[in-house]
C-alpha cells in the first residue's frame, strides 16, 4: 500500500501492465494466467482509487491547517495604525532620516533595497536564475549538451519560414530602439527616481522578445545565445555578490570601504546602488527572454 502510494505520488503507473508472452501451446494455462492478471489489475485499480481519495483528503486537511494557523496569527497582530504597532519603530525612521547621508541615493526606496537590504535583493535575483534552471531541468532540455542556442522552433531558421509580417517588422524598427533606450534609462536612473533594475530589466526583456518575434531567431542568435545568457547571468550575480560582500565586510568591521557615495542627485552617485541596479537589470532581462524561449518551444536548442 505504501509502495503504491509512493509510486503514485512520483507519477509512476500503479497498475501493472500484463506482458505479452509468446504464443503458448497450453490454452488452459493462458486462461488461468489471464484471470490472475485481471484480478491483480482490478485490485490495483481499487488501490489507486483509495490512494486518490486519501490524497484529496490529506490535501484538504493540510490547506485547512495552514489557513487556520494564518488566521490565528493574524488575530494576534496589533490593530493597523495603533501606537504599539511593531511596524512603527526606528527602522523606517532610520531609512527616511539617514538614507541620503548613508547610502547617497535620492530615491529612498532604492537605497533601502540595494543598500540596507541588498542581500535580500540578491536572493530575489537568484530566485529568477534558479527558476530558469529548474524549468530547464523539468523540460529535460539540452540532454546531450549540444545546440546551446536560445532559439524558438516556431520562428524557424529556414528563410521561407521566417516571420513575414511586414507591419510587425516596420513597427519593431521604430519601437525597439525607443524601448531599449527607455529600459536603459530606467535602470541607470533607479537611484535618482522611480525605476531600477527590476522594472528596467523587464522593459529590456520585452524589447528582446519583440525583436525575436519580428525578425526571427537567426538574427537574435547573432547577439544572444544560451551561452550568452549563462555568462551574463553568472557575471551579474557574481559581481553583485562580490560588491556587497566587500561593502558589508568593511561596514561590519568599522573599516572604510573606499566606495564614494558621490554627490546626491548626480548620475554617478549612490555608492554601489548604480552598479547593483545594472546587475539586477541584466538578470531580469535575460530571465524574461529565457522564460519566453523555454515556454515557447519547451527547451533550449533546435527541436529540443
C-alpha positions as CSV (number, residue, x, y, z in Angstrom):
1,X,0.0,0.0,0.0
2,X,2.8,2.4,1.0
3,X,4.8,1.5,-2.1
4,X,1.8,2.1,-4.3
5,X,1.2,5.5,-2.8
6,X,4.9,6.5,-3.3
7,X,4.8,5.3,-6.9
8,X,1.6,7.2,-7.5
9,X,2.9,10.5,-6.0
10,X,6.0,10.1,-8.1
11,X,3.9,9.8,-11.2
12,X,4.6,6.1,-11.9
13,X,2.0,3.7,-13.1
14,X,0.5,1.8,-10.2
15,X,-1.4,-0.6,-12.3
16,X,0.7,-3.5,-13.7
17,X,0.6,-4.0,-17.4
18,X,0.5,-7.6,-18.4
19,X,3.4,-8.6,-20.5
20,X,2.9,-10.0,-23.9
21,X,4.2,-13.6,-23.9
22,X,5.0,-15.7,-26.9
23,X,2.2,-17.9,-28.1
24,X,1.7,-20.8,-25.8
25,X,0.6,-24.3,-26.6
26,X,-1.3,-24.6,-23.3
27,X,-4.6,-22.6,-23.7
28,X,-5.7,-23.6,-20.2
29,X,-2.6,-22.2,-18.6
30,X,-3.0,-19.0,-20.5
31,X,-6.6,-18.7,-19.3
32,X,-5.6,-19.1,-15.7
33,X,-2.7,-16.6,-16.1
34,X,-5.1,-14.1,-17.7
35,X,-7.5,-14.5,-14.8
36,X,-4.7,-13.8,-12.3
37,X,-3.6,-10.8,-14.2
38,X,-7.1,-9.4,-14.4
39,X,-7.5,-9.9,-10.6
40,X,-4.3,-8.1,-10.0
41,X,-5.3,-5.2,-12.3
42,X,-8.7,-4.9,-10.6
43,X,-7.0,-4.9,-7.2
44,X,-4.5,-2.3,-8.2
45,X,-7.3,-0.1,-9.6
46,X,-9.1,-0.3,-6.3
47,X,-5.9,0.7,-4.5
48,X,-5.4,3.6,-6.9
49,X,-8.9,4.9,-6.1
50,X,-8.2,4.6,-2.4
51,X,-4.9,6.5,-2.8
52,X,-6.6,9.2,-4.8
53,X,-9.2,9.6,-2.1
54,X,-6.5,9.7,0.6
55,X,-4.5,12.2,-1.3
56,X,-7.6,14.5,-1.7
57,X,-8.4,14.3,2.0
58,X,-4.8,15.0,3.0
59,X,-4.7,18.0,0.7
60,X,-7.8,19.5,2.2
61,X,-6.5,18.8,5.7
62,X,-3.1,20.5,5.0
63,X,-4.8,23.5,3.4
64,X,-7.2,24.0,6.3
65,X,-4.4,23.6,8.8
66,X,-2.3,26.3,7.1
67,X,-5.4,28.6,6.8
68,X,-6.2,28.2,10.5
69,X,-2.6,28.9,11.5
70,X,-2.5,32.0,9.4
71,X,-5.9,33.3,10.8
72,X,-4.8,32.7,14.4
73,X,-1.5,34.5,13.7
74,X,-3.4,37.5,12.2
75,X,-5.7,37.6,15.1
76,X,-2.8,38.2,17.4
77,X,-1.4,41.1,15.4
78,X,-1.9,44.7,16.7
79,X,-4.6,46.8,15.0
80,X,-3.5,48.8,12.0
81,X,-2.3,52.2,12.9
82,X,-2.1,51.6,16.6
83,X,0.7,53.3,18.6
84,X,2.2,50.0,19.7
85,X,2.3,48.5,16.2
86,X,5.8,47.0,15.7
87,X,5.9,48.3,12.2
88,X,6.1,51.8,13.6
89,X,9.6,51.6,15.0
90,X,13.1,53.1,14.5
91,X,13.8,51.1,11.3
92,X,11.7,53.2,8.9
93,X,12.8,56.3,10.7
94,X,16.4,55.4,10.0
95,X,15.6,54.9,6.4
96,X,13.9,58.3,6.0
97,X,16.2,60.4,8.1
98,X,19.6,58.8,7.3
99,X,19.3,57.2,3.9
100,X,20.6,60.1,1.9
101,X,23.6,60.6,4.2
102,X,24.5,56.9,4.5
103,X,23.5,55.5,1.1
104,X,23.7,58.6,-1.1
105,X,20.6,57.8,-3.1
106,X,17.9,60.4,-3.8
107,X,15.4,57.6,-4.2
108,X,14.9,56.3,-0.7
109,X,13.3,53.0,-1.9
110,X,16.4,52.2,-4.0
111,X,18.6,53.0,-1.0
112,X,16.6,50.7,1.2
113,X,16.5,47.6,-1.2
114,X,20.0,48.0,-2.6
115,X,21.9,49.2,0.4
116,X,20.3,48.3,3.7
117,X,18.6,45.2,2.4
118,X,21.0,44.4,-0.5
119,X,21.4,40.8,0.3
120,X,17.6,40.3,0.3
121,X,17.6,41.7,-3.3
122,X,20.4,39.4,-4.2
123,X,18.3,36.5,-3.0
124,X,15.4,37.7,-5.2
125,X,17.8,37.8,-8.2
126,X,19.0,34.3,-7.5
127,X,15.4,33.1,-7.4
128,X,15.0,34.2,-11.0
129,X,18.1,32.3,-12.0
130,X,17.1,29.2,-10.1
131,X,13.6,29.4,-11.7
132,X,15.1,29.3,-15.2
133,X,17.4,26.4,-14.2
134,X,14.5,24.5,-12.7
135,X,12.4,24.9,-15.9
136,X,15.3,23.6,-18.0
137,X,15.7,20.6,-15.7
138,X,11.9,19.9,-15.7
139,X,11.7,20.2,-19.5
140,X,14.7,17.9,-19.9
141,X,16.3,20.5,-22.1
142,X,19.6,20.0,-23.9
143,X,20.1,16.4,-22.8
144,X,23.1,15.8,-25.0
145,X,24.9,19.1,-24.2
146,X,24.6,20.3,-27.8
147,X,22.9,23.2,-29.6
148,X,23.5,25.8,-26.9
149,X,21.2,28.3,-28.6
150,X,18.3,30.2,-27.2
151,X,16.1,29.9,-30.3
152,X,12.5,29.3,-30.9
153,X,11.2,26.5,-33.2
154,X,8.1,28.3,-34.2
155,X,10.4,31.0,-35.6
156,X,12.1,28.5,-37.9
157,X,15.6,29.2,-39.2
158,X,14.8,28.5,-42.9
159,X,14.2,31.6,-45.0
160,X,10.7,30.7,-46.1
161,X,9.6,30.2,-42.5
162,X,10.8,33.4,-41.1
163,X,8.2,35.9,-39.8
164,X,6.7,37.6,-42.9
165,X,4.6,40.3,-41.1
166,X,6.0,43.4,-42.7
167,X,3.8,45.6,-40.4
168,X,5.3,44.0,-37.3
169,X,8.8,44.4,-38.6
170,X,8.2,48.1,-39.5
171,X,6.7,48.8,-36.1
172,X,9.6,46.9,-34.4
173,X,12.2,49.0,-36.1
174,X,10.6,52.1,-34.6
175,X,9.7,50.7,-31.2
176,X,12.7,48.6,-30.3
177,X,15.3,51.4,-30.1
178,X,13.0,53.5,-28.1
179,X,12.1,50.7,-25.7
180,X,15.8,49.7,-25.3
181,X,16.7,53.4,-24.6
182,X,13.9,53.8,-22.1
183,X,14.8,50.5,-20.3
184,X,18.5,51.6,-20.0
185,X,17.3,55.0,-18.7
186,X,15.1,53.3,-16.0
187,X,17.9,51.0,-14.9
188,X,20.5,53.8,-14.7
189,X,18.1,56.3,-13.1
190,X,16.9,54.0,-10.4
191,X,18.8,55.7,-7.6
192,X,17.5,59.1,-8.6
193,X,13.8,58.5,-9.2
194,X,11.3,55.7,-9.6
195,X,12.8,52.8,-11.5
196,X,15.7,50.4,-11.0
197,X,16.9,47.0,-12.1
198,X,13.7,45.1,-11.8
199,X,11.5,47.5,-13.8
200,X,14.2,48.4,-16.3
201,X,15.2,44.8,-16.8
202,X,11.6,43.9,-17.6
203,X,11.5,46.6,-20.2
204,X,14.7,45.4,-21.8
205,X,13.4,41.8,-21.8
206,X,10.2,42.9,-23.5
207,X,12.3,44.6,-26.2
208,X,14.3,41.3,-26.7
209,X,11.1,39.3,-27.1
210,X,9.7,41.9,-29.6
211,X,12.9,41.6,-31.6
212,X,12.8,37.9,-32.0
213,X,9.1,37.9,-32.8
214,X,9.7,40.5,-35.5
215,X,12.9,39.4,-37.1
216,X,13.3,35.7,-36.3
217,X,15.7,33.7,-34.3
218,X,18.6,33.7,-36.7
219,X,19.3,37.4,-36.2
220,X,18.8,37.0,-32.5
221,X,21.3,34.2,-32.3
222,X,24.0,36.6,-33.6
223,X,23.8,38.6,-30.4
224,X,22.2,36.4,-27.8
225,X,22.6,32.6,-27.3
226,X,22.3,30.2,-24.5
227,X,26.0,30.7,-23.7
228,X,25.4,34.4,-23.7
229,X,22.6,34.0,-21.2
230,X,24.7,31.9,-18.9
231,X,27.7,34.2,-18.8
232,X,25.7,37.4,-18.4
233,X,23.6,36.0,-15.6
234,X,26.6,34.4,-13.9
235,X,28.7,37.6,-14.2
236,X,25.9,39.8,-12.9
237,X,25.2,37.7,-9.9
238,X,28.8,37.3,-9.0
239,X,29.5,41.0,-9.4
240,X,26.6,41.8,-7.2
241,X,27.8,39.3,-4.6
242,X,31.4,40.5,-4.5
243,X,30.5,44.2,-4.4
244,X,28.1,43.8,-1.5
245,X,30.3,41.3,0.3
246,X,33.1,43.9,0.4
247,X,30.7,46.6,1.5
248,X,29.2,44.6,4.3
249,X,32.6,43.2,5.4
250,X,34.1,46.7,5.7
251,X,31.0,48.1,7.3
252,X,30.6,45.4,9.9
253,X,34.2,45.8,11.0
254,X,34.3,49.6,11.1
255,X,36.6,49.9,8.1
256,X,36.5,52.4,5.2
257,X,35.0,50.7,2.2
258,X,36.7,53.2,-0.2
259,X,33.4,53.4,-2.2
260,X,32.5,57.1,-2.7
261,X,28.8,58.0,-2.4
262,X,29.1,60.8,-4.9
263,X,27.0,64.0,-5.0
264,X,23.3,63.2,-4.3
265,X,21.3,63.7,-7.5
266,X,24.2,63.1,-9.9
267,X,24.1,60.1,-12.2
268,X,27.4,58.8,-10.6
269,X,26.2,58.8,-7.0
270,X,24.6,56.4,-4.5
271,X,27.7,54.3,-3.9
272,X,27.1,50.8,-5.2
273,X,23.4,51.3,-6.0
274,X,24.0,52.1,-9.6
275,X,26.2,49.0,-10.5
276,X,23.9,46.8,-8.5
277,X,20.9,48.1,-10.4
278,X,22.7,47.3,-13.6
279,X,23.4,43.7,-12.4
280,X,19.7,43.2,-11.4
281,X,18.5,44.6,-14.7
282,X,20.7,42.2,-16.7
283,X,19.4,39.2,-14.7
284,X,15.8,40.2,-15.1
285,X,16.1,40.9,-18.8
286,X,17.9,37.6,-19.5
287,X,15.4,35.7,-17.4
288,X,12.4,37.2,-19.2
289,X,13.7,36.2,-22.6
290,X,14.8,32.8,-21.3
291,X,11.3,32.0,-20.0
292,X,9.8,33.2,-23.2
293,X,12.1,30.9,-25.2
294,X,11.6,27.9,-22.9
295,X,7.8,28.0,-22.7
296,X,7.5,28.8,-26.4
297,X,9.5,25.7,-27.6
298,X,9.9,23.6,-24.5
299,X,13.6,23.9,-24.1
300,X,16.9,25.3,-25.4
301,X,18.2,24.3,-28.8
302,X,16.7,23.2,-32.1
303,X,13.8,21.0,-31.6
304,X,14.7,20.1,-28.0
